[in-house]
């Protein structure tokens, strides 16, 4: 199965990003499932490296690193990065600048599209 998870909200402003990545991480545990995560809008901040959260609190960066370690795609909207002053070198290792064209391709290839 090929799943696309699109996240729109900031990493810690609500739990939408957290819940979207929880689902993506859970899907990625099944080796027969391909997961692509596209971060757009305020969710572009989810991919910024160096996040420090209190002990016992979820950490979006670690969740993205898990996906990358499983060979899954993590794309960050380039226009959204530009609007927020996020440079490609600031991204979590394995996450990369992406585009609406790539999101379109991933959407066409996906069996399931889930939006948070």
Secondary structure, DSSP 8 states (H G I E B T S, - for coil): -EEEEEE-S-TTTSSHHHHHHHHHHHHHTSTT-EEEEEE-GGGGGGGBS-----TTS--HHHHHHHHHHTT-EEEEEHHHHHHHT--GGGB-TT-EEE-HHHHHHHHHH-SEEEE-
